Amino acid sequence: MPQRGAETTLSLLKEKGSELDPNDPALFDTYFRMLYHTGHLDARGIQALRADFNFATVAKRFRLIEDQFSHTVIAPYGDAPAWLDALREEGPNRRTLRALQPYTVNIYSRSFAQLVDVGALEEVSERLFTLATGFEHLYDDSFGLIDGDEPRSSPGSLIV
């Protein structure tokens, strides 16, 4: 989607050039018409799947925001640790996944790969990650997930 937005912007610039007025509301109307009325809007066939009541496949294919650049991590604060334990014991279900939604944060692929490389992430269920034991300090209640140069486990977690 970001690439399509950039392409639409370039197309508008080529078409209108110096005539573009960022204060003109009609410009926004033109931009969004160009952005959303080009191409196939249901490339994954979601509407046909919904009509057939195939909700399991809809859940796998549908993404509100198409973003290959970020990954979701469940932050270990508030009630999240208890819900993560329930997820480990019961597996994914509607109640547990809904309860965990407020505790999710998105991180870029580079940060995700870095956290995986040092063992800072635990895959609790398929594609559901949380900070592994010893790395909980990487989440701050005020600032969110701390993205440093080289994440390290907490020295206190190494004491047996």
DODREN-538794 format. One record per residue: residue number from 1; residue in three letters; x, y, z of N, C-alpha, C in turn. Coordinates in pm, whole numbers, plus 32768, in hexadecimal, padded with zeros to 4 digits. Layout:
! residues N
NUM, ALA, X, Y, Z, X, Y, Z, X, Y, Z
...
END
This chain:
! residues 160
1, MET, 8051, 7F88, 8000, 8000, 8000, 8000, 8055, 807E, 8000
2, PRO, 80C0, 8088, 804F, 8112, 8102, 804A, 8149, 811D, 7FBE
3, GLN, 816E, 80B2, 7F76, 81A4, 80C3, 7EF0, 8138, 80FA, 7E93
4, ARG, 80BE, 80C8, 7EA1, 8051, 80F8, 7E4D, 8035, 818C, 7E6A
5, GLY, 803E, 81B4, 7EE9, 802A, 8240, 7F0D, 8094, 8299, 7ECF
6, ALA, 8110, 8269, 7ED1, 817E, 82B7, 7E94, 816A, 82C1, 7DFD
7, GLU, 8140, 8254, 7DBF, 8129, 8255, 7D2E, 80B7, 82B5, 7D0A
8, THR, 804E, 82B8, 7D5D, 7FDF, 8313, 7D46, 800C, 83A4, 7D53
9, THR, 805F, 83C0, 7DB5, 8094, 8447, 7DC9, 80E7, 8472, 7D51
10, LEU, 813E, 8419, 7D20, 818F, 8439, 7CAA, 8138, 8453, 7C30
11, SER, 80CF, 8403, 7C21, 8074, 8415, 7BB1, 802F, 849E, 7BB8
12, LEU, 8005, 84C5, 7C30, 7FC7, 8548, 7C42, 802A, 85B9, 7C23
13, LEU, 80A5, 85AA, 7C50, 810C, 860F, 7C36, 8127, 861D, 7BA0
14, LYS, 812B, 85AD, 7B5A, 8142, 85B2, 7AC9, 80CC, 85F4, 7A81
15, GLU, 8053, 85D3, 7AB2, 7FDB, 8607, 7A72, 7FC6, 869B, 7A8D
16, LYS, 7FD7, 86C7, 7B09, 7FB7, 8750, 7B30, 8031, 87A9, 7B40
17, GLY, 80A4, 876D, 7B61, 8120, 87B9, 7B71, 8115, 8827, 7BD9
18, SER, 813A, 88A0, 7BB1, 813C, 8911, 7C0E, 80B1, 8944, 7C2F
19, GLU, 804A, 890E, 7BEE, 7FC1, 8938, 7C09, 7F88, 88FA, 7C89
20, LEU, 7FD2, 889D, 7CC8, 7FA1, 885C, 7D41, 7F99, 88C0, 7DB3
21, ASP, 7F23, 88C9, 7DEF, 7F0F, 8922, 7E61, 7EEC, 88CD, 7EDB
22, PRO, 7F48, 88BD, 7F3A, 7F2F, 8867, 7FAE, 7EBC, 8899, 8007
23, ASN, 7E8E, 8913, 7FF1, 7E1E, 8949, 803F, 7D97, 8933, 7FFA
24, ASP, 7D99, 88F7, 7F86, 7D1E, 88E0, 7F39, 7CE2, 8858, 7F5F
25, PRO, 7C6B, 8857, 7F9E, 7C2D, 87D7, 7FC4, 7C14, 877A, 7F4E
26, ALA, 7C01, 87B1, 7ED8, 7BEA, 875E, 7E61, 7C64, 8709, 7E41
27, LEU, 7CDA, 8737, 7E66, 7D54, 86EB, 7E4F, 7D4F, 8666, 7E9A
28, PHE, 7D20, 866A, 7F18, 7D18, 85F0, 7F67, 7CB2, 8590, 7F2C
29, ASP, 7C43, 85C6, 7EFD, 7BDE, 8574, 7EBD, 7C19, 8530, 7E41
30, THR, 7C60, 857A, 7DF1, 7C9F, 8542, 7D79, 7D05, 84D8, 7D9D
31, TYR, 7D58, 84F3, 7E01, 7DBF, 8493, 7E2B, 7D81, 840E, 7E56
32, PHE, 7D1E, 8414, 7EAE, 7CE4, 8397, 7EE2, 7C92, 834E, 7E78
33, ARG, 7C55, 8396, 7E1C, 7C11, 8351, 7DAC, 7C77, 8306, 7D56
34, MET, 7CE7, 8347, 7D3B, 7D51, 8305, 7CEC, 7D8B, 828E, 7D38
35, LEU, 7D9D, 829E, 7DBA, 7DDA, 8235, 7E0C, 7D81, 81BB, 7E16
36, TYR, 7D00, 81CE, 7E2F, 7CA9, 815D, 7E4C, 7C57, 812B, 7DD7
37, HIS, 7C53, 8174, 7D6A, 7C05, 8146, 7CF8, 7C5C, 8112, 7C87
38, THR, 7CD6, 80EF, 7CAA, 7D2D, 80AD, 7C49, 7D53, 8026, 7C82
39, GLY, 7D5A, 7FC4, 7C2F, 7D80, 7F3F, 7C5D, 7D0B, 7EF5, 7C9A
40, HIS, 7D22, 7E79, 7CBC, 7CBD, 7E22, 7CF6, 7CC2, 7E2E, 7D8D
41, LEU, 7C53, 7E58, 7DC9, 7C52, 7E72, 7E59, 7C40, 7DF4, 7EAD
42, ASP, 7C18, 7D85, 7E6F, 7C04, 7D0A, 7EBB, 7C5B, 7C9B, 7E7E
43, ALA, 7CDC, 7CB5, 7E77, 7D3A, 7C59, 7E38, 7D3F, 7BD2, 7E7E
44, ARG, 7D1F, 7BCD, 7EFE, 7D24, 7B50, 7F48, 7C9E, 7B07, 7F4C
45, GLY, 7C39, 7B3C, 7F09, 7BB8, 7AFA, 7F02, 7B6E, 7AF3, 7F86
46, ILE, 7B80, 7B56, 7FDA, 7B44, 7B57, 805F, 7AAA, 7B59, 8057
47, GLN, 7A74, 7BAC, 7FFE, 79E2, 7BB9, 7FF8, 799E, 7B35, 7FD1
48, ALA, 79D7, 7AEB, 7F74, 799E, 7A6A, 7F4C, 79A7, 7A06, 7FC0
49, LEU, 7A14, 7A09, 8009, 7A24, 79B0, 807C, 79BE, 79D1, 80E9
50, ARG, 79A8, 7A53, 80FE, 7943, 7A7C, 8162, 78B8, 7A4F, 8138
51, ALA, 7899, 7A5D, 80B6, 7816, 7A34, 8085, 77FF, 799E, 8097
52, ASP, 786D, 7950, 8091, 7865, 78BF, 80A5, 7872, 7898, 8138
53, PHE, 7878, 78FC, 8192, 7886, 78E5, 8222, 7906, 7897, 8244
54, ASN, 796F, 78AD, 81F6, 79EF, 786B, 820D, 7A47, 78C7, 8261
55, PHE, 7A1E, 78D9, 82DE, 7A5E, 793E, 8333, 7AEB, 7917, 835F
56, ALA, 7B08, 7897, 8366, 7B90, 786E, 838C, 7BF4, 789D, 8324
57, THR, 7BD2, 788D, 82A4, 7C2C, 78BA, 823A, 7C30, 7952, 8233
58, VAL, 7BBF, 7992, 824C, 7BBC, 7A26, 8250, 7C1D, 7A57, 82BA
59, ALA, 7C1B, 7A19, 832F, 7C73, 7A42, 839D, 7D06, 7A35, 8378
60, LYS, 7D28, 79CF, 832B, 7DB4, 79BB, 8303, 7DDF, 7A1F, 8298
61, ARG, 7D85, 7A3F, 823C, 7DAA, 7A93, 81CA, 7D9A, 7B2A, 81E2
62, PHE, 7D3A, 7B50, 8233, 7D1A, 7BDE, 8241, 7D7F, 7C27, 8298
63, ARG, 7DA9, 7C9B, 826B, 7DFF, 7CF5, 82B7, 7DC5, 7D81, 82A5
64, LEU, 7D9C, 7DC0, 8313, 7D65, 7E46, 8309, 7DCD, 7EA5, 82CF
65, ILE, 7E47, 7E98, 82FF, 7EB5, 7EE8, 82CB, 7F1B, 7E88, 8291
66, GLU, 7F2C, 7E8F, 820E, 7F8F, 7E3A, 81CB, 8018, 7E70, 81EC
67, ASP, 8062, 7E27, 8239, 80E3, 7E59, 8265, 8144, 7DE6, 8276
68, GLN, 819E, 7DD6, 8216, 8203, 7D6E, 8220, 827C, 7DA0, 826F
69, PHE, 8274, 7E1A, 82A0, 82E7, 7E57, 82DE, 82E5, 7E52, 8376
70, SER, 8279, 7E1D, 83B0, 8275, 7E19, 8442, 8240, 7D94, 8474
71, HIS, 825E, 7D78, 84F3, 8234, 7CFD, 8536, 81F4, 7D23, 85BB
72, THR, 8197, 7CD1, 85E7, 8150, 7CED, 8663, 818F, 7C9F, 86D5
73, VAL, 81A4, 7CE6, 8744, 81DB, 7CAA, 87BD, 817D, 7CCE, 8830
74, ILE, 8162, 7C6E, 8886, 810E, 7C87, 88FB, 8168, 7CB8, 896C
75, ALA, 814D, 7D32, 899B, 819F, 7D6F, 8A04, 8177, 7D37, 8A8D
76, PRO, 81DA, 7D15, 8ADF, 81BE, 7CD8, 8B62, 81A0, 7D3F, 8BD0
77, TYR, 812C, 7D7F, 8BC7, 8105, 7DDC, 8C31, 8071, 7DC9, 8C52
78, GLY, 8046, 7E01, 8CBF, 7FBA, 7DF5, 8CE7, 7F92, 7D62, 8CFA
79, ASP, 7F22, 7D3C, 8CC1, 7EF0, 7CB2, 8CCB, 7F28, 7C56, 8C5F
80, ALA, 7F7C, 7C8A, 8C08, 7FB0, 7C3A, 8B98, 7FF3, 7BB8, 8BC6
81, PRO, 8049, 7BB8, 8C2D, 8089, 7B39, 8C55, 8023, 7ACB, 8C77
82, ALA, 7FB6, 7AEE, 8CB9, 7F50, 7A8A, 8CDB, 7F0C, 7A56, 8C5D
83, TRP, 7EEE, 7AB0, 8C00, 7EB0, 7A86, 8B83, 7F0F, 7A35, 8B2D
84, LEU, 7F91, 7A55, 8B32, 7FF4, 7A06, 8AE9, 7FFC, 7978, 8B22
85, ASP, 7FF2, 796B, 8BA7, 7FEF, 78E6, 8BE4, 7F75, 7899, 8BB6
86, ALA, 7F03, 78DC, 8BAE, 7E89, 789B, 8B7D, 7E99, 786F, 8AEC
87, LEU, 7EDC, 78C2, 8A9D, 7EF4, 789F, 8A10, 7F4F, 7825, 8A06
88, ARG, 7FB4, 781E, 8A59, 800E, 77AA, 8A59, 7FC4, 772A, 8A80
89, GLU, 7F6B, 7735, 8AE3, 7F24, 76BF, 8B16, 7EB2, 7693, 8ABC
90, GLU, 7E61, 76F3, 8A8D, 7DE7, 76D3, 8A43, 7DF7, 76DB, 89AC
91, GLY, 7E61, 771C, 897F, 7E6E, 7736, 88F0, 7E1C, 77B1, 88CC
92, PRO, 7E24, 77DE, 884F, 7DDC, 7857, 8828, 7D45, 7840, 8825
93, ASN, 7CFC, 789B, 8861, 7C6B, 789B, 885A, 7C3D, 792D, 885B
94, ARG, 7BC2, 7943, 8839, 7B8D, 79CB, 882A, 7B9F, 7A1E, 88A9
95, ARG, 7B7E, 79E6, 891C, 7B84, 7A2F, 899A, 7C12, 7A5D, 89B9
96, THR, 7C72, 7A02, 89AE, 7CFD, 7A22, 89CF, 7D38, 7A85, 896B
97, LEU, 7D20, 7A6F, 88EA, 7D58, 7AC9, 8885, 7D1F, 7B55, 8891
98, ARG, 7C9E, 7B60, 88AE, 7C62, 7BE5, 88C2, 7C9C, 7C29, 893E
99, ALA, 7CB2, 7BDB, 89A7, 7CEA, 7C14, 8A22, 7D78, 7C46, 8A0C
100, LEU, 7DC3, 7C08, 89B0, 7E4E, 7C30, 8997, 7E5B, 7CA6, 8937
101, GLN, 7DF2, 7CC8, 88F0, 7DFA, 7D35, 888D, 7E30, 7DB9, 88C4
102, PRO, 7E06, 7DE4, 893B, 7E3A, 7E65, 896C, 7ECF, 7E63, 898D
103, TYR, 7F0B, 7DEE, 8992, 7F97, 7DE2, 89BA, 7FF5, 7DCE, 8944
104, THR, 7FC3, 7DDF, 88CB, 8017, 7DC8, 8856, 805D, 7E49, 882B
105, VAL, 80D8, 7E38, 87FC, 8124, 7EA6, 87C1, 815D, 7E74, 873C
106, ASN, 816D, 7ECE, 86DD, 81A8, 7EAA, 865D, 8238, 7EDB, 8658
107, ILE, 828E, 7E84, 8624, 831B, 7EAA, 8616, 8346, 7E8D, 8587
108, TYR, 83A8, 7ED5, 8558, 83DB, 7EC3, 84D1, 8428, 7E3F, 84C3
109, SER, 842F, 7E0E, 8449, 846F, 7D8E, 842D, 84FF, 7D88, 845E
110, ARG, 8547, 7DF6, 8450, 85D3, 7DF9, 847D, 85DC, 7DDF, 8513
111, SER, 8587, 7E24, 855F, 8586, 7E11, 85F1, 8558, 7D85, 8616
112, PHE, 84F3, 7D53, 85CD, 84C0, 7CCD, 85E7, 852E, 7C66, 85D1
113, ALA, 8575, 7C71, 8562, 85E2, 7C13, 8544, 8650, 7C1B, 85AC
114, GLN, 866E, 7C93, 85D8, 86D5, 7CA6, 863E, 86AC, 7C64, 86C2
115, LEU, 862E, 7C73, 86E8, 85FD, 7C36, 8763, 85FA, 7B9D, 8759
116, VAL, 85D7, 7B6A, 86E4, 85D7, 7AD8, 86CF, 8667, 7AA3, 86D8
117, ASP, 86C4, 7AEA, 8699, 8751, 7ABE, 8696, 878C, 7AAF, 8722
118, VAL, 8767, 7B07, 877E, 87A1, 7AFF, 8805, 874A, 7AAC, 8865
119, GLY, 86DD, 7A73, 8832, 8687, 7A1F, 8885, 862B, 7A6D, 88E0
120, ALA, 860E, 7AEA, 88BB, 85BC, 7B3F, 8910, 8526, 7B2B, 88FC
121, LEU, 84FF, 7ADF, 8895, 8471, 7AC9, 887C, 844D, 7A36, 888D
122, GLU, 83D9, 7A21, 88C6, 83A2, 799B, 88D6, 8325, 7993, 8880
123, GLU, 831C, 792C, 882C, 82A2, 7918, 87DD, 823F, 78CB, 8833
124, VAL, 81D9, 7911, 8863, 8178, 78D8, 88BF, 8115, 7880, 8874
125, SER, 80F2, 78A8, 87FE, 8099, 785F, 87A6, 80C2, 7886, 8718
126, GLU, 8085, 784A, 86B4, 80AE, 7867, 862A, 80A7, 78FD, 860D
127, ARG, 8119, 7939, 85ED, 8128, 79C8, 85CC, 8103, 7A26, 863D
128, LEU, 80FF, 79F5, 86B8, 80E7, 7A4A, 872E, 8162, 7A45, 8787
129, PHE, 81A4, 7AB6, 8794, 8221, 7ABD, 87DD, 8214, 7B18, 8857
130, THR, 8265, 7AFD, 88BB, 8273, 7B53, 892F, 8305, 7B55, 8956
131, LEU, 832A, 7BB0, 89AD, 83B4, 7BB5, 89DC, 83D1, 7B3A, 8A31
132, ALA, 8440, 7AFA, 8A16, 8467, 7A81, 8A5E, 8495, 7AA4, 8AEC
133, THR, 8499, 7A40, 8B41, 84C8, 7A51, 8BCA, 8555, 7A8D, 8BC8
134, GLY, 8567, 7AF3, 8C18, 85E9, 7B37, 8C1D, 85EF, 7BB3, 8BC5
135, PHE, 858C, 7BC3, 8B6C, 858C, 7C36, 8B12, 8515, 7C92, 8B2A
136, GLU, 84C9, 7C79, 8B94, 8452, 7CCA, 8BB2, 8475, 7D5D, 8BC5
137, HIS, 84F1, 7D79, 8BF0, 851B, 7E03, 8C08, 851F, 7E56, 8B87
138, LEU, 8517, 7E14, 8B14, 8519, 7E5E, 8A96, 8495, 7EA7, 8A7C
139, TYR, 842F, 7E89, 8ACE, 83B1, 7ED2, 8AC3, 83A5, 7F31, 8B3A
140, ASP, 838E, 7FB0, 8B1D, 837E, 8017, 8B84, 82EE, 804A, 8B7F
141, ASP, 82AD, 8053, 8BF3, 8221, 807F, 8BF8, 820E, 810B, 8BBD
142, SER, 8271, 8160, 8BC8, 8266, 81E9, 8B96, 828F, 81F6, 8B04
143, PHE, 82F7, 81AC, 8ADB, 8330, 81C0, 8A56, 8314, 8150, 89F3
144, GLY, 82DD, 80E1, 8A21, 82C1, 8071, 89C8, 8339, 8016, 89BA
145, LEU, 8340, 7FD2, 8949, 83AD, 7F74, 8930, 842C, 7FC2, 8911
146, ILE, 8493, 7FAA, 895F, 8512, 7FF0, 894E, 855F, 7FAD, 88DE
147, ASP, 857F, 7FFB, 8878, 85C6, 7FC7, 8803, 8655, 7FF9, 8809
148, GLY, 86AE, 7FA5, 883C, 8739, 7FCE, 884A, 8790, 7F91, 87DF
149, ASP, 8812, 7FAC, 87EB, 8871, 7F78, 8789, 887F, 7EE1, 8794
150, GLU, 888F, 7EB0, 880E, 88A0, 7E21, 8822, 8856, 7DF8, 88A1
151, PRO, 87DE, 7DBF, 8893, 8792, 7D99, 890A, 87D9, 7D2C, 8959
152, ARG, 87DA, 7D3C, 89DC, 8819, 7CD9, 8A34, 87B6, 7CB1, 8AA0
153, SER, 87C9, 7C38, 8AD4, 8772, 7C0C, 8B40, 8796, 7C57, 8BC0
154, SER, 873A, 7C59, 8C1B, 874F, 7C9A, 8C9B, 87B5, 7C4A, 8CEB
155, PRO, 881C, 7C8A, 8D24, 887E, 7C3F, 8D73, 8840, 7BF1, 8DE5
156, GLY, 87D6, 7C26, 8E1F, 8792, 7BE1, 8E8D, 8754, 7B5D, 8E62
157, SER, 8730, 7B52, 8DE3, 86F2, 7AD6, 8DB4, 8758, 7A65, 8DA5
158, LEU, 87D9, 7A86, 8DAB, 8841, 7A1F, 8D9E, 8863, 79DD, 8E22
159, ILE, 8832, 7A17, 8E90, 884F, 79DF, 8F14, 87F2, 7969, 8F2D
160, VAL, 882D, 78F9, 8F52, 87DF, 787F, 8F6A, 87C4, 786D, 8FFC
END
